[in-house]
């Protein structure tokens, strides 16, 4: 693509050394820059892409997109924010692929991964092709294996390239997790959505957003940008529901779901067992019985979100229900890895997430047995949630094992101290501390009785642990199976 065509729609741009050169790609990492790329100088938390522009030129960059003029003798496109404009460049370069797809975005603190997977299964049940983009990577169908996407929502060039490949593969729909970081950083700029789904909003990422209002405003961008003729699906039981509804543009059809509050689609008569959740679903007043293979109240909410999205997309409700009833838990989401004791691995890493998982696990606990919670908190992330999670574990579990999650550059012992601050009294018969997660899991062999229920929270599907100086292989599911021989 010619540079003139690529940048013609950028607003408030200044052209320096302009020449209509051929552009073969977009890069923002000088190490991976290729010949004839346009190199975009992104400012990150720890580095500034402007400092690497010369290195990109040495690699063959044909043009530079920057926030100020550089002493470089090739075409430069000067813009106010490279982070926002990279999305526009990427969408233009790849031919605005989202316009050719039915893109459904799912945002919220918890449930995004499960809801996108359920939406994918629903659409496939209706005999349409549906791809998925999210935390676990991207896949072009439910039977496809995951391809690594690095982030919950990829950076704009990778995202637009992936969407372009999906267009070439004749994909009809894409269900995409949309993180608050991606919205704030405009990674999803240039994307046009057929619909958007809101799961919930609880404390997370305040190390980045600082306040819950900022966090809300980031999530709200997905809904503010919906166009006439699209749809929005809102969890009507969430305390932020009305705020989301209030900012949705005119001409966007709003659908609500819930259990507590009056909604378009609701669940009642909910019953849990080791086999899953059963409930009565009312869809605009029409009753349907649903039997999920998934468990926990959060799974009911996730199912309602996906069902509502399916109905909003024009899919028959019975087709949606059929898909939901066939779907097992997503990897690392309330995943049962051992029966005696019942060991559940879950990605819960927020106060709300941990509370939901422990309440769901308690529903499966036989009388006279114990609920055991093993968890830690991530380093270099929101520290204010640590004592809150300690308090929740202390209140809901009979035995608590505090350990490490992904400590990153922080001292694991200091993270644990923050967690312990939320626990009322350090009763040595109830609360155990072991910074080494592998050792902590092995302790369960002596602590857990066959009838007990054990929750390993925080890492879920992850098969790695991020330490101060390295990342090592680590999988809660593998470790639990080793300990219990399952």
C-alpha positions in Angstrom: 0.0 0.0 0.0 1.2 3.5 -0.8 2.0 5.7 2.2 -0.4 8.5 0.9 -3.3 6.1 0.9 -2.4 4.6 4.3 -2.3 8.0 6.1 -4.9 10.0 4.2 -7.6 9.6 6.9 -5.4 10.4 9.9 -6.6 13.5 11.6 -4.4 16.5 12.5 -1.3 14.9 10.9 1.9 16.7 9.8 4.0 15.4 7.0 7.8 15.6 7.1 10.1 14.5 4.3 7.0 13.2 2.6 7.4 10.8 -0.3 4.7 8.3 -1.4 6.7 5.2 -0.6 5.4 1.6 -0.7 4.5 0.3 2.8 4.5 -3.5 3.2 3.7 -3.7 7.0 3.2 -1.9 10.3 5.6 -2.4 13.2 6.1 -0.9 16.7 9.1 -3.1 17.8 12.4 -2.2 16.2 13.6 -5.8 16.8 10.9 -7.2 14.5 10.8 -4.3 12.0 11.0 -5.5 8.3 11.9 -3.8 5.1 9.3 -1.2 3.9 7.4 -1.2 7.2 6.1 2.0 8.7 7.5 2.1 12.2 5.1 3.5 14.8 6.8 5.1 17.9 4.7 3.9 20.8 5.3 5.2 24.3 5.1 2.4 26.9 5.3 2.2 30.7 9.1 1.4 30.6 10.3 2.5 27.1 9.7 5.0 24.4 9.5 3.9 20.8 10.9 7.2 19.6 14.3 6.1 21.1 14.3 3.1 18.7 13.3 4.8 15.5 16.9 4.8 14.2 17.2 1.0 14.9 13.9 0.5 12.9 15.4 2.5 10.0 18.5 0.3 10.0 16.1 -2.7 9.8 14.6 -1.2 6.6 11.6 0.9 7.8 10.4 3.1 4.9 8.5 5.6 7.1 8.0 6.7 10.7 4.9 7.6 12.6 5.8 9.7 15.6 4.6 12.3 18.1 7.3 14.8 17.2 9.8 15.3 14.4 12.9 13.1 14.5 16.3 13.7 13.0 15.8 11.0 10.4 15.8 11.4 6.7 12.8 9.3 5.7 9.1 10.2 5.5 7.6 11.0 8.9 3.9 11.2 9.9 3.6 13.4 13.0 0.4 12.8 15.1 -0.8 13.8 18.5 -1.0 10.2 19.8 0.7 7.3 18.1 -1.0 4.9 20.4 -4.4 6.0 19.1 -3.3 6.3 15.5 -1.7 2.9 15.2 -5.2 1.4 15.2 -6.4 3.6 12.4 -3.2 2.7 10.4 -3.7 -1.0 11.0 -7.4 -0.9 10.1 -6.7 1.0 6.8 -3.7 -1.3 5.9 -5.8 -4.5 6.4 -8.9 -3.1 4.6 -11.2 -2.6 7.7 -11.9 -6.3 8.1 -14.4 -5.9 10.9 -16.8 -4.3 8.4 -16.9 -7.7 6.7 -17.5 -9.7 9.9 -20.2 -9.8 12.5 -18.0 -8.8 15.4 -19.3 -9.3 19.0 -17.3 -7.7 21.7 -17.5 -9.0 25.3 -16.2 -6.8 28.2 -16.3 -7.0 32.0 -14.1 -7.8 34.9 -15.0 -11.5 35.0 -16.6 -14.0 32.6 -15.2 -12.6 29.3 -13.4 -15.9 28.3 -16.3 -18.2 29.1 -18.9 -15.9 27.5 -17.0 -15.6 24.2 -16.6 -19.4 24.1 -20.3 -19.9 24.7 -21.2 -17.4 22.0 -18.9 -19.2 19.6 -20.6 -22.5 20.4 -24.1 -20.9 20.0 -23.3 -19.5 16.6 -21.7 -22.7 15.4 -24.9 -24.6 16.6 -26.7 -22.2 14.2 -24.4 -23.5 11.4 -22.4 -20.3 11.0 -18.7 -20.0 11.2 -17.4 -18.2 14.3 -13.9 -17.4 15.4 -12.7 -16.3 18.8 -10.1 -13.9 20.1 -9.2 -13.6 23.8 -7.1 -14.5 26.8 -6.3 -18.0 25.6 -5.3 -16.8 22.1 -7.4 -17.0 19.0 -9.1 -19.9 17.2 -11.0 -20.0 14.0 -13.6 -22.5 15.3 -14.4 -24.4 18.5 -12.5 -27.4 17.2 -9.4 -25.4 16.2 -6.4 -25.3 18.6 -5.4 -21.9 20.2 -3.0 -19.6 18.5 -1.0 -17.4 20.8 -2.3 -13.8 20.9 0.0 -12.4 23.7 -2.7 -10.2 25.2 -6.4 -10.6 26.1 -7.0 -8.2 23.2 -4.0 -8.1 20.8 -2.2 -4.9 19.8 -3.9 -3.2 16.8 -1.7 -4.4 13.9 -1.9 -8.1 15.1 -5.6 -7.7 15.8 -6.4 -6.3 12.3 -4.2 -8.8 10.6 -6.0 -11.6 12.5 -9.4 -10.3 11.6 -8.2 -10.0 7.9 -7.2 -13.7 8.0 -10.6 -14.5 9.3 -12.3 -12.7 6.4 -10.1 -14.7 4.0 -11.3 -17.9 5.8 -14.9 -17.0 5.1 -15.7 -16.6 8.8 -19.1 -15.2 9.6 -18.8 -14.1 13.2 -16.0 -13.3 15.7 -16.5 -13.3 19.4 -13.8 -11.2 21.0 -12.8 -10.4 24.6 -12.3 -6.7 24.9 -10.2 -5.7 27.9 -10.3 -2.3 29.5 -6.6 -1.8 28.6 -7.4 -2.4 25.0 -10.2 0.1 25.0 -8.2 2.7 26.9 -5.2 2.2 24.6 -7.4 2.2 21.5 -6.1 -1.3 20.4 -9.6 -1.9 19.1 -9.8 1.3 17.2 -11.0 0.7 13.7 -13.2 -2.2 14.8 -17.0 -2.0 14.1 -19.1 -4.2 16.3 -22.4 -6.0 15.5 -22.9 -6.2 19.3 -21.4 -5.7 22.7 -21.8 -7.7 25.9 -21.3 -6.4 29.5 -20.7 -9.1 32.1 -19.9 -7.2 35.3 -17.7 -4.6 36.8 -15.8 -5.2 40.0 -12.4 -4.2 41.4 -9.4 -5.1 39.2 -6.6 -3.3 37.3 -6.7 -0.2 39.6 -2.9 -0.1 39.4 -3.6 1.1 35.9 -7.0 2.8 36.0 -6.5 4.2 39.5 -10.3 4.7 40.2 -13.4 2.6 39.5 -14.9 5.5 37.6 -11.9 5.5 35.2 -12.3 1.7 34.9 -15.9 2.1 34.1 -15.2 4.8 31.5 -12.7 2.5 29.8 -15.2 -0.3 29.5 -17.9 2.2 28.5 -16.0 3.0 25.3 -17.1 -0.2 23.8 -20.7 0.8 24.1 -20.4 4.5 23.4 -19.0 3.6 19.9 -21.8 1.2 18.9 -23.6 2.3 15.7 -27.3 2.3 14.9 -28.6 -1.1 14.1 -26.3 -2.9 16.5 -27.1 -4.4 19.9 -25.9 -4.2 23.5 -26.3 -6.9 26.1 -26.3 -5.8 29.7 -26.1 -7.7 33.0 -29.0 -6.0 34.8 -28.0 -7.3 38.2 -24.7 -5.4 38.2 -24.5 -2.1 40.0 -23.1 -0.4 36.9 -25.9 -1.7 34.6 -27.9 1.6 34.4 -24.7 3.6 33.8 -23.9 1.4 30.8 -27.5 1.6 29.5 -27.5 5.4 29.9 -24.5 5.9 27.6 -25.6 3.5 24.8 -26.3 5.6 21.6 -29.8 5.9 20.1 -30.6 3.3 17.6 -28.8 0.5 19.4 -31.1 -2.3 20.6 -30.6 -3.0 24.4 -31.1 -6.5 25.8 -30.9 -7.2 29.5 -30.3 -10.4 31.5 -30.3 -11.2 35.2 -31.4 -13.3 38.1 -32.3 -10.7 40.8 -33.7 -7.8 38.7 -36.4 -7.7 36.1 -34.8 -8.4 32.7 -35.5 -9.6 29.2 -33.9 -13.0 30.0 -33.8 -14.4 33.5 -33.0 -17.5 35.5 -34.8 -19.0 38.5 -35.2 -22.3 40.4 -31.4 -22.7 40.2 -29.9 -26.0 41.5 -26.3 -27.0 41.6 -24.7 -30.5 41.7 -21.3 -32.0 40.9 -22.7 -32.5 37.4 -23.6 -28.8 36.7 -26.3 -26.3 37.1 -30.0 -26.6 36.3 -32.4 -23.7 36.1 -35.6 -22.3 34.6 -34.9 -19.6 32.0 -37.5 -17.1 31.0 -36.9 -15.5 27.6 -39.2 -12.6 27.1 -41.7 -14.4 29.3 -41.4 -17.9 27.7 -40.1 -20.6 30.1 -37.3 -23.0 29.1 -35.5 -25.6 31.2 -31.7 -25.5 31.0 -29.1 -28.1 32.3 -25.5 -26.9 32.1 -22.4 -29.0 32.4 -20.8 -26.0 34.0 -21.2 -25.1 37.7 -21.6 -22.1 40.0 -23.8 -19.0 40.0 -21.3 -17.2 37.8 -21.7 -19.9 35.2 -25.5 -19.3 35.1 -24.7 -15.6 34.6 -22.2 -16.4 31.8 -24.8 -18.7 30.1 -27.5 -15.9 30.3 -25.0 -13.4 28.8 -24.2 -15.7 25.9 -27.9 -16.8 25.4 -29.0 -13.1 25.3 -26.2 -12.3 22.8 -27.4 -15.2 20.6 -31.0 -14.1 20.7 -29.9 -10.5 20.0 -28.0 -11.7 17.0 -31.2 -13.3 15.7 -30.5 -17.0 16.6 -33.4 -19.1 17.8 -33.5 -19.5 21.6 -33.7 -23.3 21.4 -30.6 -23.4 19.3 -28.8 -21.2 21.8 -29.9 -23.5 24.7 -28.9 -26.7 22.8 -25.4 -25.2 22.4 -25.2 -24.2 26.1 -26.2 -27.6 27.3 -23.4 -29.3 25.3 -20.6 -27.0 26.4 -18.2 -28.0 29.2 -16.2 -25.6 31.3 -13.5 -23.6 29.6 -9.9 -24.6 30.5 -9.0 -23.3 34.0 -12.5 -22.0 34.7 -14.0 -24.0 37.5 -12.2 -27.0 36.0 -12.4 -30.2 38.1 -9.1 -32.0 38.0 -9.6 -34.6 40.8 -12.7 -36.2 42.4 -11.5 -37.3 45.9 -10.9 -34.7 47.2 -12.8 -32.6 44.7 -10.1 -30.3 43.3 -11.2 -27.2 41.3 -8.8 -25.0 39.3 -10.1 -21.5 38.6 -8.6 -18.3 37.1 -10.3 -16.2 39.8 -7.8 -13.4 40.6 -10.1 -10.6 41.8 -12.1 -10.2 45.0 -15.4 -10.8 43.2 -14.0 -13.7 41.2 -12.6 -15.4 44.3 -15.9 -14.9 46.2 -18.0 -16.3 43.4 -15.8 -19.4 43.0 -15.7 -20.2 46.7 -19.5 -19.8 47.0 -19.9 -22.1 44.0 -17.5 -24.7 45.5 -19.3 -24.5 48.9 -22.4 -25.7 47.1 -20.6 -29.0 46.3 -19.2 -29.6 49.7 -20.7 -32.6 51.6 -21.8 -32.0 55.2 -18.9 -32.3 57.6 -16.2 -31.8 55.0 -14.0 -28.7 54.6 -13.6 -26.1 51.8 -9.9 -25.4 51.2 -8.7 -22.4 49.3 -5.2 -22.1 48.0 -4.4 -18.7 46.3 -2.0 -15.8 45.9 -2.0 -12.4 44.3 0.0 -11.2 41.3 3.0 -8.9 41.7 3.2 -5.5 40.0 -0.6 -5.3 40.0 -3.3 -3.7 42.1 -2.1 -4.2 45.7 -5.4 -2.9 47.3 -7.3 -6.1 46.3 -4.9 -8.3 48.3 -6.3 -7.9 51.8 -9.8 -8.0 50.4 -9.1 -11.4 48.8 -7.5 -12.5 52.1 -10.7 -11.5 53.9 -12.9 -13.3 51.5 -10.9 -16.5 51.7 -10.9 -16.3 55.5 -14.7 -15.8 55.6 -15.7 -18.4 53.1 -13.1 -21.2 53.4 -12.5 -23.6 56.3 -8.8 -23.8 55.5 -6.7 -21.2 53.6 -3.3 -21.7 52.1 -1.7 -18.4 51.1 1.0 -18.8 48.4 2.5 -17.1 45.4 0.7 -16.4 42.1 2.9 -14.5 39.5 5.1 -12.4 41.8 6.9 -10.8 38.9 9.4 -8.2 40.3 7.8 -8.0 43.8 9.0 -10.0 46.9 6.5 -12.9 47.2 6.7 -12.6 51.0 5.6 -8.9 50.9 2.6 -9.8 48.6 1.6 -12.6 51.1 1.9 -10.0 54.0 -0.6 -7.8 52.1 -3.0 -10.8 51.8 -2.6 -11.7 55.5 -3.6 -8.2 56.5 -7.1 -9.1 55.5 -7.3 -12.2 57.6 -8.7 -11.7 61.1 -6.5 -14.0 63.1 -3.7 -16.3 61.9 -4.9 -19.5 63.3 -2.3 -22.1 62.5 -5.0 -24.8 62.2 -6.8 -22.8 59.5 -4.3 -20.6 57.8 -1.1 -21.9 56.2 1.6 -19.9 54.5 3.9 -21.3 51.8 5.5 -18.9 49.2 6.5 -21.8 46.9 3.3 -22.6 45.0 4.4 -26.2 44.1 5.2 -26.9 47.7 1.9 -25.3 48.8 -0.1 -27.6 46.5 1.9 -30.7 47.7 0.8 -29.8 51.2 -2.8 -30.6 50.2 -1.9 -34.3 50.3 -1.8 -34.2 54.1 -4.3 -31.4 54.7 -7.2 -32.5 52.4 -9.6 -35.4 53.3 -11.2 -37.4 50.4 -14.5 -35.7 51.0 -13.1 -32.1 51.0 -13.4 -29.5 48.3 -10.2 -27.8 47.2 -10.1 -24.6 45.2 -6.8 -23.6 43.5 -7.4 -20.0 42.5 -5.6 -17.4 40.5 -3.8 -19.1 37.6 -6.5 -21.2 35.9 -5.4 -22.1 32.4 -1.9 -20.6 32.8 1.0 -23.0 32.3 3.7 -20.7 33.5 4.7 -18.7 36.6 6.3 -15.2 36.2 9.2 -14.7 38.7 11.5 -11.8 39.3 14.2 -12.9 36.8 12.5 -15.6 34.7 9.3 -17.3 33.6 9.1 -21.0 34.4 6.7 -23.8 33.4 3.9 -24.2 36.0 0.4 -25.6 35.8 -1.9 -25.9 38.8 -3.7 -28.7 37.0 -0.6 -30.7 36.5 0.6 -30.2 40.0 -2.7 -31.2 41.5 -2.8 -34.4 39.5 0.7 -35.3 40.6 -0.2 -34.8 44.2 -3.4 -36.9 44.1 -2.4 -39.3 41.4 -5.3 -38.4 39.1 
